[in-house]
Amino acid sequence: MNDTPLRSIEEVQKLTQEYASYSQSKNGLGNVLGGVAGLAIVFANGVIGPGLLTAILTIGFTICWLVGKEVIRRKVYRSFGEARELWSPAARRWHRWAISFLILVVIVVWIIFIAFGGLAKPQGWLYLLFVASMPWIAWRYLRTTSEFVVGVFFLCACAVTSMGAHTGSSAGGGSACSR
C-alpha cells in the first residue's frame, strides 16, 4: 500500500491549520502596530496634556490600531484567501470569561459614574459610550490575551481623554510623564 497520498494530505492539513491560525491568534505585525499606537497615545497624553487634541489623537490612534491590525490580518496573513481558525476549548473559555468580566466591570463603572453625577456634563455621555462599547469591541476584535490587554487599555484611554482628562493624570496634579 502506498502511503504517499496520505502523507501529502496530512502535510496539506497541517499547512492549512497553520495558515488558518493567522485568522485569529497570530498577528505579529498587528502587535507591532499596537505597540506603536500605544507609545503614541502615552506620548500624546504626557506631552500635550488634557484637551481636545489629546482626545482626538488617542481615539484616532485606537481606531488606526483596530482597523490596521485587521487589514494586516487580511492582506498580509491571509493573502491566499479566507480561512477560519478553530479555537481550542480553553481559548474559547478564556475569551468568554474575559468578556464576561469586562461586562461586569462596565456595569459597575456605569453605576458609579451615574451615581456620582457624571452625566451632568456632555462629555459624560461620550465617556459612557466608550465604556459601553468595550465588551462588543473586545468580543469582535480582541482575540488574544495581548490584544485584549492592549485594546482595553486603548479604550480606557479613549474614555478618559473624552472626558477632558489624560492618562497621565495623578492625584498630585500634572502628568506622570513630567516627573
Summary of the structure (lengths in Angstrom):
residues: 179
radius of gyration: 20.4
end to end distance: 74.1
largest distance: 78.5
contacts: 510
relative contact order: 0.15
helix: 74%
strand: 1%
